[in-house]
Amino acid sequence: MDEEEFGIDDVDQWRAFLTKERVVVHCPHFLKRIVDEAPSGVFVVLTRRPLEEIHASAGRLGWYSADWGNGRELAQFGVTEGDSAVLKYGYWDSNAKSFPHLEVPYASLEARPRFRGPEIRRNWDPGQTE
């Protein structure tokens, strides 16, 4: 389930989704929150994507506009300027995890049957999965 289903800033609804059985929640926006206060019973998989690919996707989707994604993510860390992807990976790397987790490279997803490569995703809208 994509973070748009629970509202990118709706913490209560996000937590409610995490209590469901056998659900996968895609929510990079809440990376800091999951590191700081992971709900019990959650297994976290961080899919590490090369920064160049994140930046290309973010630019295509308008993520860097002042009132949109990057600014909202920076605010979680108490800053107003910078690259939220770099900041989030740095935060993940420098903080101990109190929850079960696994880190996988983004490229490893290419072998999954539902993976859609960049040539297919190139003209997708934000939130589009098919």
C-alpha positions in Angstrom: 0.0 0.0 0.0 1.3 3.4 -0.9 1.6 6.3 1.5 -1.0 8.2 -0.4 -3.6 5.8 0.9 -3.1 7.1 4.5 -2.2 10.7 3.7 1.5 11.5 3.6 1.2 13.3 7.0 -1.5 11.3 8.8 0.5 9.6 11.5 -2.6 8.0 13.2 -3.8 6.4 10.0 -0.3 5.3 9.2 0.0 3.6 12.6 -3.4 2.0 12.0 -2.3 0.5 8.7 0.8 -0.9 10.4 -1.4 -3.0 12.8 -2.9 -5.0 10.0 -1.8 -8.5 9.3 0.5 -9.2 6.3 0.5 -5.7 4.8 3.4 -4.0 3.1 3.4 -0.2 3.5 5.5 2.0 1.3 6.3 5.1 3.2 9.7 6.7 2.7 8.3 10.0 4.1 8.1 8.4 7.6 11.7 7.0 7.7 12.7 9.3 10.6 9.5 8.4 12.5 10.1 4.7 12.0 13.7 4.9 13.3 12.7 7.0 16.3 9.5 5.2 17.3 8.9 2.1 15.4 5.6 0.4 16.3 6.0 -3.1 17.8 5.5 -6.0 15.5 6.8 -4.2 12.4 9.6 -5.6 10.2 11.2 -2.7 8.2 12.7 -3.2 4.8 14.8 -0.3 3.6 15.2 -0.4 -0.1 18.4 1.6 -0.8 18.2 3.3 -4.2 21.1 5.2 -5.7 20.8 8.9 -5.1 21.0 9.7 -8.8 17.9 7.6 -9.4 16.0 9.2 -6.5 16.9 12.7 -7.7 15.8 11.9 -11.3 12.5 10.5 -10.0 12.0 13.4 -7.6 12.7 15.9 -10.3 10.2 14.3 -12.6 7.5 14.3 -10.0 8.1 17.9 -8.8 9.3 16.7 -5.3 11.7 19.6 -4.9 9.1 22.4 -5.0 9.1 24.4 -1.8 5.7 23.3 -0.5 5.9 19.7 -1.6 7.9 16.6 -0.6 11.5 17.6 -0.1 10.5 20.6 2.1 8.1 18.6 4.1 10.7 15.9 4.7 13.4 18.4 5.7 11.0 19.9 8.3 10.9 16.5 10.1 14.6 17.0 10.7 14.3 20.7 11.7 16.0 22.1 8.6 14.7 24.1 5.6 17.4 23.4 3.0 19.1 20.3 1.7 18.5 17.0 0.1 16.0 14.9 2.0 17.2 11.7 0.4 20.7 12.3 1.6 19.5 13.3 5.0 17.2 10.2 5.4 19.9 7.8 4.4 22.4 9.5 6.8 19.8 9.3 9.6 19.2 5.6 8.9 22.9 4.8 8.8 23.8 6.8 12.0 21.0 5.6 14.3 20.6 2.3 16.1 17.5 0.3 15.1 15.3 -1.1 17.9 13.2 -3.1 15.5 13.8 -6.0 13.1 15.0 -4.8 9.7 16.6 -5.6 6.4 18.3 -3.4 3.9 18.2 -4.4 0.2 19.5 -2.7 -2.9 16.9 -1.2 -5.2 18.4 -3.1 -8.1 17.5 -6.4 -6.4 13.8 -5.6 -7.0 14.3 -6.0 -10.8 13.9 -9.8 -10.4 10.5 -9.4 -8.8 7.5 -10.1 -11.1 5.7 -6.8 -10.4 8.8 -4.6 -10.9 8.5 -1.9 -13.5 11.7 -0.6 -15.0 12.5 3.1 -15.6 11.6 2.8 -19.3 8.0 2.0 -18.3 7.9 4.4 -15.3 9.3 7.4 -17.2 5.9 9.0 -17.9 4.0 7.9 -14.8 2.1 10.3 -12.5 2.9 10.5 -8.8 1.4 7.5 -7.1 1.0 5.5 -10.2 1.9 1.8 -9.8 0.6 0.2 -13.0 
